[in-house]
Amino acid sequence: MSLKRTLQFLAVILFAVAPFLTKANEDAHGEKSQAEEINSHIEHHLQDDYYFSFFSDEETGKHYGFSLPVILIDNGLKVFMASAFDHGNKVAEVDGQYYALYHGKIYKTDATGNLTGHEYRKNADGSYVMTINEDGKEEKKEFETSYVIGSHEIHDAVDFHPSVAMPLDFSITKSVVGLFLAAFLMFWAFISLAKTYKKGANNLPKGVGRVLEPLVIYVRDEMAIPNIGHRYKEFMPYLLSVFFLIWILNLVGLTPLGFNVTGNITVTLCLALFTFLIVNIKANANYWKHIFWMPGVPVPFKFVLAPIEVLGLFTKPFSLMVRLFANITAGHTVVMGLIAIVYLLQHQLTVVGSIGVSMFLTIFLMVIELLVAFLQAFIFTMLSSLFIGMAVEEHHDH
């Protein structure tokens, strides 16, 4: 079946299911709360976590997995396990200091676990309570309030934002574990490939090396050499590192382990910053001349183009950051939403029907996500090599 026919078939399935989705949203309050619960699970998956949870029993409140180390700097170094928070239900005491975990963030508190802050409240019709600010514009009204960690009130709070102090957090979170795992796999794979080459240039790679070698050659011949030129060897370590890191993290994110590392904006920000620093540190005088005093254009236009080019210095890494983050986040959200069809449409499609529709759509999208995993690594590496090539390009007088 061709891709066009497959997409048409998928569209027919989606249109066929759409009325049932509408019906599910209009059902009783119990169904609505189930949809909200599914949304909270999706949001929890997209966020970072101090626990590595495999699954949870909501009836008993028991979580199966293990906690991760918490490393804080607050009047000294504080190191303890996240299990002290009991998934946000208890206050952790360390060296006379008290800390609370709320919505994935650690706050300073007292022995009772009291958190002060503000919240946005809603009217009976579901709309937010509004107020008029000093500029005469309407905005959501803030209500000063406080909650106690572990109480039913704080679990039911929807738009509560604590205003208490937060310690410097250097904890080993789930995303950090994912980075360590990807780094370990990369070291193991490349060391294995390097050992093959040490035995002789004519030796054929074995095992994982057979997968790596074509990809290494692809990055070199299709990205580095065409975009950078004769200086490509200088930047190959970075290009290979970022390509395989993003690719492996994307693939690991498709496993049941529940990683969402490249869907974390701080991770994509760091990757984009590395490209930004390499580009601007290695840039030659000709590159900066084109930024601040564009040759070959009238002088008045030089003053117009200079701020645009300076802005371009930051929009390039910004596009790298947002593109990777948005694509991976969207993919994870859609996959988990399709899996949720099993629970949302059991009454409309029967158990067998909802499982069948969910499996078909999820498997189809997972195949596309495998392509996206490689494509996003390719795009990030290709654009990074292009930006580096523009910065180190030598000027040729004509």
N, C-alpha and C positions, 0 to 999 in steps of 0.2 A: 504494500500500500504506500503511495507517495505521501510526502509530507503535507501537500495541499489537501489531499483527501482525508488524512488523519486529523488535520486542524478543523476541517469542515465537520467531521464526525464528532469531534470534541465539542464544537460549538452547538451542534444539535443536542448533545447530552446536557450541556449547561442550560440551554433554553428549556429543555424538558424538565430539569430539576428546579428551575427558577420559581415556578408557582408553589412548589412544596416548601422552598426556603421562605417565601413570603408568608405562607400559611404557618410555618413553624414560628416565625417572629410574632404572629398575631395570636398565638395560642395562650394558654393560661399562664398565670404568674410563675408557676413551677418551671415551665419551659423557658421563660425569660431568664430566670435566675440561673438555669443551666447554661444558657448562652453566655451570660456574664461570667460564670465560673470558667468556661472554656477560654474566654478572652483573657481572664487573669492568668490562666496557665500559659497561654501564648506569650503574654507580656513577661511572665517570669522566665520563660525559656530564652527570650531575647536579651534579658538582663544578665549581668555578671552575678556570681554567687560565691558565698564563703563555704558552701557545702557541695560535695559531689554526690548528688542524690540519684539513685537508679530508679526508684519509684516510691510512692507514698501511699499509705492506707489512711484515707481521709476519715473513715469511721472511727478508727482508734487514735488517729493523729500521729501514727508512727511513721518515721522516715527510714528508708533503707539506703544506706550509703555510708559516707564518712565525711567528717569535718576537715577543714583545711586550716593551716596556721594563720593566725592573725598577728601582724607585726605593726605596732603603732609607735609613733614618737610623740610623747606627751609628758613633759618633765622627765625625760629619760626614755629608754627603750622598753617597750612593753611587748612581750611575746607570750601568746597563749593560743589554745585551740578554739575554733569557732563553736565547738560543742557547748562552751560556757554560755552562749546566748540562747541555747535550746530553740533554735529557729526563730528567734525574735521574741520569745516568751519570757525570758529571764534577763536579769541585769548581771553583767560580768564585772567582778571586782578584781582588780589587779593593782597591787602595791598601794592600796588605799584610794585608788581612783575607780570610778564607776562608769561603765560604758553600756550603751544599748544599741541593738541592731534594729533598724526600722526601714523597710522598703529598700534593702540592699545597701544602706549607708550606716556608718557607725557614728553615734553622737555621744557626747559627754553628758552624764546625768548624775543623779544622787542615788542614795541607797534604796529609795523607794521606786526608782525607775521613772520619775516624772519628767515628761518632755513638754516644754512650752513652745508655742508657735502660733500660727494663724491658719484658718481654714476658710474655704468658700462653701457657703451653704445654699441649698436649693429651696425653691418654693414648692407648693403642693403640686403644681403642674409640671415640675421637673426642670424649670428654668432657674438660672442662678439669681440670687439676690443681688441687685445692682445698686450702685451709688454714683453720684456725680463728683468728679475730682475737681481740683483747683482750676484746671483749664476748661471746665465746663463740659468735659467728655464723660460719657457713661462707662463705667468699669465695674468688675465684680467686687463686691464688698468683702473686706477682710474682717474676720471675727477672731479676736484674740482668745486663745483657749489653751488647755493643757490636757494631756492624757498620760495614763500610767501604762508602762510596758507590760504586756501580758493580759491586759483587761479586755473585756468584750467591747468596750467603747472604742478603743484604738484599732481593733480589728475591723470594726464597722465603719470607721472614718474613711472617707473617700478622698477628700481634697485637703488633707491636713499636711502642713509644711512646717516641720520643726525649725526653730530659730536659734537653738542652742549651739554651743561651739562644737566643732568637729576636730579630732586629732589628725595629725598627718598619718596617712594610711599607706603602708607598703606591704600589705598582706598578699599571701599566695592564694589568689582567687582561682575560680574555675578556668577563666581565660588564660591566666598565667600557667596553669597546669597544661592547657592545650598548647601553649607556646613551647613549653618544655618538651612535650611529647613530639611536636613537629621538629624541634631542634635535634632531639635524639634520633629521630628517623632520618633526618638529613645527614647527620654525622655518620651514622651507621651505613647509609647507602653510599655516600661519597668516599668514605674510607675504603669500603669494599671495592669501589670502582678504581680508586687510586692504587690499591694493591695490585690490581690486574695490570695497570700500565707500568708499574715498577718491574714486573717480570719481563717486560719487553713490549716494544711498540706494536708488534704484530700479533700480540695475544688478544683473543676475542674476549670481551667481558662475559662474565657468567652471572647467573641469578639476577638480582635486582639491577646489576650493571647494564644488562641488555635493554632495560627500560630507560635507564638514565642517559646512556650515551646518545641515542637519537635526539632526546630532548635537549641535551647540552649543545649538540651540533646545531639544532634548530634555533636555539637562542643566539648562538654565535653567528650563524650564516644569514638568518632572517631578521634579526633585530640589531645586534651589536655592530657588525661590519657595515651594513647599509646605512645606518643612522649616525655612527660615530666615526667610522673611517679607520685609518691606520693606528689610532690610539685605542682601539677597542679592547685590547688585552688589559689595559689599566682599569677598566670598569667591568670586566667580565665577572669578577668575584661578587660584586654587588648585584649585578643583573641576575646571575644564577641564584644567588641567595634569596632575593625578593621573589623571583619567579617560583621557585620550588616551595618557599615558605607559604606564599599565598595559595598555591595549588594544593599543597598537603592540608593546610588548615581548612580550605573549602571542602575537600574530600572528607576529612574527619568530621566536619560539621554535618555531613549527610548520614552519619552513622547514628545508631541509637544511643551513643554516649552523651548526646545532647550538647556538644560544644557549639558556640556561636562566636568564635574569636574574631573573624573578619567582619562580623556584624556588630562589633564593638567599635564605636566611633573613636575611642582613644587609641586603639590598635591601628586603625587606618590613618589616624592623624600622625602617629609616630612614623609609619612607613612613608607617608607623604613628606614629612619633615626631613627624612633621610635623603630623599630625592632632591628636595629643595636645597639642603646644605651642600650636597655634592655638586649640584649644578652651579651654585653661586660661588663656592670655594674654588672650583676648578675652572671657572669661566675666564677667558682671556680678555685682553684689552679691547679687541675688536667687538666682542659681545657687549661689553659695557658701553662702548661708543654707540652702538646701535640702540641701546636703551636710552641714554641721556642726550645724545646729539646725532640723530638719525642722518647718515650721509645720503647725499643725492636728492634731498628735498629742500624747498625754499626755507629760509631761516624762520619766517613766521610759523610755518608748519612744524618746525622742530620743537617749539615751545608747546604746541598742542599735542604732539605725539609723545613727548617725554613722560607726562603723567600717565598716559594710557599704557605705555610700555612698563612703567614702574608698577602699575596696577596688575599688569600681566604676570609680573614676578610672583604674585601671591595667588592669582586665580588659577594658575597651572597646578600647583600642589593642592589647592582647594578642590579642584575638579577630580584629581586622583583620589583624594580622601572620600569625597561624597559619592563618587561613582561606585567604588568598591563597597562602601558601607550600605548604600541604598539597595544595590542589587542583591547582596547576600541577605540583608534583612527582609526584603520583599519575598525572596525565595523561601526562606524559613517560615515566614508568616503564612504564605499561601499553602505550603505543604501541610502545616499543622492545621490550617483551616479546613483543608480537604479531608484530613484524617478525622476531624470533628464531625463530619457528616454522619459517621457511624452512630454518634450519640444524638445528634440533633434531629435526624430524619427517620428514626426507628419506627415511629407511629405512622408516618406518611408512606414510607417505602418498604416497611417490614424490616426485620433484622437482617435477613439475607439480602434484600434489595439495597439497604443502606451500606452494608459491608461491600457488596459488589461494586456499587457506584464509587464509593470511597477508594477502594483498592485500584480500580481502573484509572481514576483521575490522578491518584497519588503516584502510582507507578509511572504513568505517562509523564507527569511533571518531574519525577525524580530522574528520569532519563534526560530530560532537558536540563535539569540542575547539574548533572554530570558534565554536560557540555559547558554550562555557565561557569562551573568550577575552573575549568581550563581556560575559558574565554576571559574571565576576569583577571586571572594571572597573566595571560598573554597581553591584555590591554594595558595593565599597569606597567608591565615590563617594557612593552613597546613604546609607550608614551615617555617613560623614564629615559629610555635610550635616546628617544628623539629630542627631549629637552637637553640631555647631556651633550648630544651631538651639536645642537645649536649653540651651546655655550663654549665648546672647544673647537668649533670650526675655524680653520685658518683663513685669513683674508688673502685673497688673490687679486693683485693689481692687474687691470686690463688696459 
